[in-house]
Amino acid sequence: MAEVMLSIGGRGHPVGCRDGEEARLRELGAILDERWAMAQRAAGNGGGERAMLFVALMLADDLDEARNRPPAGASVGDSALRQIAERLEKMADALEQSSLEQSSPNA
């Protein structure tokens, strides 16, 4: 088992992890550290535990937004919707015309 020293808010925190996961753990620690200053301001005089709660809340908010956001490229703009509608109308017209030609006594 490996151990990584994470620096969050200028304090070291030893954290154990499986061998080979050290780099990923450092990346996650860096994400926490990036948010530390803002969380500490939000916590006021609440201390490190309260600041870490604010870090967790910020990350939970990001996670919630990511879960509820449509995947990249999934949104369809107005112009794309217009093009789709036009194509569907042309297809409907063609199907209608074909149906009329087939039901015509001269066909």
C-alpha positions as CSV (number, residue, x, y, z in Angstrom):
1,M,0.0,0.0,0.0
2,A,1.3,3.4,-1.0
3,E,1.1,6.7,0.9
4,V,0.7,10.1,-0.7
5,M,1.2,13.4,1.1
6,L,-1.5,15.8,-0.1
7,S,-1.1,19.5,0.5
8,I,-4.4,21.2,1.0
9,G,-4.5,24.8,2.2
10,G,-0.8,24.7,3.0
11,R,-1.2,21.7,5.4
12,G,0.1,18.2,4.6
13,H,-2.3,15.2,4.8
14,P,-0.9,11.7,4.5
15,V,-3.4,9.5,2.6
16,G,-3.0,5.8,1.8
17,C,-3.9,4.3,-1.6
18,R,-3.3,1.3,-3.7
19,D,0.0,1.0,-5.5
20,G,-0.1,2.8,-8.8
21,E,-2.9,5.2,-7.8
22,E,-0.6,7.9,-6.4
23,A,-0.7,10.2,-9.4
24,R,-4.5,10.1,-9.5
25,L,-4.7,10.8,-5.8
26,R,-2.4,13.8,-6.2
27,E,-4.6,15.1,-9.0
28,L,-7.7,14.8,-6.7
29,G,-5.8,16.6,-3.9
30,A,-4.9,19.4,-6.3
31,I,-8.6,19.9,-7.1
32,L,-9.3,20.2,-3.3
33,D,-6.5,22.6,-2.9
34,E,-7.7,24.8,-5.8
35,R,-11.0,25.4,-4.0
36,W,-9.5,25.8,-0.5
37,A,-9.0,29.6,-0.5
38,M,-12.6,30.2,-1.5
39,A,-13.9,27.6,0.9
40,Q,-11.9,29.1,3.7
41,R,-13.4,32.5,3.0
42,A,-16.9,31.1,3.0
43,A,-16.2,29.2,6.3
44,G,-15.1,32.5,8.0
45,N,-13.9,31.6,11.5
46,G,-15.3,28.1,11.3
47,G,-11.9,26.5,10.9
48,G,-10.5,23.8,8.7
49,E,-13.2,21.3,9.2
50,R,-15.9,23.8,8.1
51,A,-13.7,24.9,5.1
52,M,-13.4,21.2,4.0
53,L,-17.2,21.0,4.3
54,F,-17.5,23.9,1.9
55,V,-15.0,22.3,-0.5
56,A,-17.1,19.2,-0.5
57,L,-20.3,21.2,-1.1
58,M,-18.6,23.0,-4.1
59,L,-17.6,19.7,-5.6
60,A,-21.0,18.1,-4.9
61,D,-22.6,21.1,-6.8
62,D,-20.2,20.5,-9.7
63,L,-21.1,16.8,-9.8
64,D,-24.8,17.6,-9.7
65,E,-24.5,20.0,-12.6
66,A,-22.5,17.5,-14.6
67,R,-25.1,14.8,-14.0
68,N,-27.9,17.1,-15.1
69,R,-26.2,18.7,-18.1
70,P,-26.8,17.1,-21.4
71,P,-23.7,15.4,-23.0
72,A,-21.5,17.7,-25.2
73,G,-23.0,17.8,-28.6
74,A,-26.4,16.6,-27.5
75,S,-28.1,19.9,-27.7
76,V,-29.8,20.9,-30.9
77,G,-29.9,24.5,-31.9
78,D,-32.7,26.4,-33.6
79,S,-31.2,26.2,-37.0
80,A,-30.7,22.5,-36.8
81,L,-34.3,22.1,-35.6
82,R,-35.5,24.1,-38.6
83,Q,-33.5,21.9,-41.0
84,I,-34.9,18.8,-39.4
85,A,-38.4,20.1,-39.7
86,E,-37.9,21.1,-43.3
87,R,-36.6,17.6,-44.2
88,L,-39.5,15.9,-42.4
89,E,-42.0,18.1,-44.3
90,K,-40.3,17.2,-47.6
91,M,-40.4,13.5,-46.7
92,A,-44.1,13.8,-45.7
93,D,-44.9,15.6,-49.0
94,A,-43.1,12.9,-50.9
95,L,-44.9,10.1,-49.1
96,E,-48.2,11.8,-49.6
97,Q,-47.5,12.3,-53.3
98,S,-46.5,8.7,-53.6
99,S,-49.6,7.5,-51.8
100,L,-51.8,9.6,-54.1
101,E,-50.1,8.3,-57.2
102,Q,-50.5,4.7,-56.1
103,S,-54.2,5.2,-55.2
104,S,-54.9,7.0,-58.5
105,P,-57.0,4.9,-61.0
106,N,-54.5,5.8,-63.7
107,A,-51.6,4.3,-61.8
